[in-house]
Amino acid sequence: MDDQATPDGVDPNVPNVARMYDYYLGGKDNFAADRAAAEQILKLFPATRDSARENRAFLSRAVRHLVGSGVRQIVDLGSGLPTQGNTHEIAHAVAPGTHVTYVDYDPVVCAHGRALLAGGDDVTILQADVRDPEKLLAELGGHVDFDRPVAFLMLALLHFIPDESAEGAGAHEIIRRLHGASAPGSYLVVSHAIDAKPDTTPEALEIYNQATAALNLRTHAEITRLFDGYELVEPGLVFPKDWRPADHPPLIGDQDTSIGYAGVGRKP
């Protein structure tokens, strides 16, 4: 990506969390600064790359569950750069016609998404910031029928949003607004990083503080509270690889490689 023209408003010298994640997954849509920061994280948390892959595997199983449960509208918030096994590909393999809306505030992510998915049926790309839920919901209103169930995906997103923020709504307020706008039978899907290695966490936090978004790690109990108003689908909030692994084999088998939790909640 280094040889490509840099989109307006993008500083290639500042590590970007979406492009760092792309690097963890083996992608090529990243700059030297992203790779350098990601390598620093990998030295502190060698399991990060495997954990990122497990997060994608969890996405696949969760989306298959949503579509199998009858959901035909999915909003992928903080969707990140397109990669293999995108949400719409998984959903359409099970139920063609499922509408998927990708939302990200990063212009690079949106530009790549539009280029890759140009002309795709039942797929929308929106550049919007979840920290402004009122504006987000207004923009989604042209693509989502809120009188019908909708699934909100928030994978590897909420650990970049504090409980309260001067830059916009905090994590709980965002979820409260999404919950209030959606019909019964809607879903919330979350994966979230935890403080897996307290001895090296301060160094990792500092790396992300120098990137486009700082980390806000939460405990299992704190992540569970993000599902207030939703009923957790079995098996509850677990390591990503342990969420219904029979539905699709996990990529890695060592529990110690999990550096976060994942779960699916349903609005009654």
Secondary structure, DSSP 8 states (H G I E B T S, - for coil): -TTS---TT--TTS--HHHHHHHHTT-S---HHHHHHHHHHHHH-TTHHHHHHHHHHHHHHHHHHHHHTT--EEEEET--S--SS-HHHHHHHHSTT-EEEEEES-HHHHHHHHHHHTT-TTEEEEE--TT-HHHHHHHHTTT--TTS--EEEEET-GGGS-SSBTTB--HHHHHHHHHHHS-TT-EEEEEEE----TTTHHHHHHHHHTSSS------HHHHHHTTTTSEE-TT-SB-GGGSSGGGS--S---GGG--EEEEEEE--
